[in-house]
Every structure is written in C-alpha cells, then in structure tokens.
Amino acid sequence: MTASRTRLERLWHRPFRRSARRCAVPEGQGTRLPGLAGGPYRQARPHPAPAARAWEAVSRLSLPDGTGLVLRPAGPADKAAALAMHGRCSPDALRLRYHGPVRDADRYLDHLLDPRHGRSLVVAAPDGRILALGHLMWDDEEAELAVLIEDAWQRRGLGVALLRRLTEAARAAGIGTVYAMTQAANAGLIAAMRRLATPLDFRTEDGTLVITATLAAGAAATPASAPTPGR
C-alpha cells in the first residue's frame, strides 16, 4: 500500500460515510451505492469471480463447547436474515463495523449481498439464524474485507473463519492484496487479521485504521472446521 493509496478521499465508500471509492459493476452497466451519506461515486471495472467450486463450499464449524454451525456463501436471499441479525447487534458492534450510526441498512445490504460487487459469507446457526456476516468487495486489483458478528457470538473464532475463507476467495480471483478499514479500538478485528498468517501493513489516517494483507499466491487457507477462541 503506498502513501497515496491510504488518503481518505480515495478510500472505498464505507457504509454510511462520504467517500469517492469505487464499486465494481458488470461491463457496460453503471451503479451507485445507495444515498446513505451522500458524496460522489465512481464506476470501476468488473472483477473476475472466484472459481465456483472453491467459493460455493459449505463448511461445518464446531465450537469448543460442541456447538455446530455452518459457514456458507450468502446472497440476496439472505437479506431478511441479515437485517434481523443487525437488529440483534449492539450499537457499539455496529459502530465498529460501519464507522458510525447505521442508517438504511436495508438498502445497503442490497449492495453488499449483490454478487456483482464481491462475495459474501455467513455463519449460521442450526435454526438458520445468521450469527456473523463477512464481505469481500472488489476494488480494482485489490479487495476490501469487512466482518460483522453478533455480540453474543464474538470471541469464538467466527471472524477468523470468515476472513480465512474470504481471503481464499480473493486468491482464487487473482487478488494479491486485501485490506480492512476499522478503528484502532476494534481489537477483535485486529487480532483476527493477525491470525491470517500473512504480511500485514498498518496505517492510520484521521482516526481510520487501514490493515492491508499481502496474500501469498497459491497459499492454502487453514480449514474453517474448528474455530478457536478469538473474534
């Protein structure tokens, strides 16, 4: 990541913040993020999708207490369950994920869960409830990572499992650099990024922490079958 790369006016549109970052769209089509916080938006090139066989795999997660969960791809059909999960999250959890108050999550999830703009994963309970939600968002030759975990399920390894699968999808799509934007107070995400076992670069500008991970080509992600304590 170069110094100019982290200038805030170039950072991708974070949910509910003003920015001019780009969003990938299919060739020949224009798009704009929902008008949640105003600001200019620019069109970007589409990005190739990861190999279907790697992305569509469903993993069984077994927590130390014996709880069995499922990690699977997510899409537009998961919007209602994702909204319900947002309703169960505390204001602090939502603030760390979205860098401020959450407005119109309904419309923003339309974008996040649209496979034209990236890939999404959920960790689901046996009854179908979404407990954690992760996104990989195309940004030209890079991709952005974002994770939201319901408060009662934090510090149980769900974030690490999501990040490992998302970085695996990035590698499959030919992406060599992924980054996460957060606050320095988000110790859970920082710890989860460190557990990816990839070179990390930390930069802070105007209170925003940008963590960039350089992915080794062809490196295999740790199987997401047995989360260990942590985010």
Number of C-alpha atoms within 10 A of each C-alpha: 15 6 7 9 10 16 12 17 13 13 17 22 20 18 23 21 18 19 20 18 19 22 26 21 20 14 10 7 10 12 16 13 21 17 15 16 16 12 13 14 18 15 15 18 17 19 24 14 18 19 12 10 7 12 20 14 11 13 18 15 23 16 17 13 6 8 10 15 21 20 24 18 21 22 16 15 11 15 18 13 15 22 14 13 19 23 12 14 17 12 14 13 18 19 15 19 22 21 18 15 14 17 13 13 18 14 14 17 19 15 19 24 24 15 16 18 22 27 24 25 25 25 26 20 16 11 7 11 15 25 26 24 24 26 24 28 27 29 23 14 13 18 23 21 24 22 23 24 26 18 16 11 13 18 16 17 21 31 27 27 26 29 25 21 25 26 25 21 23 27 22 19 16 17 24 17 19 24 23 20 23 23 19 14 10 13 12 15 26 18 14 21 24 14 13 18 14 14 12 16 12 13 14 16 10 7 10 15 19 20 22 23 22 18 21 13 11 10 10 11 17 14 12 22 16 17 18 16 13 16 23
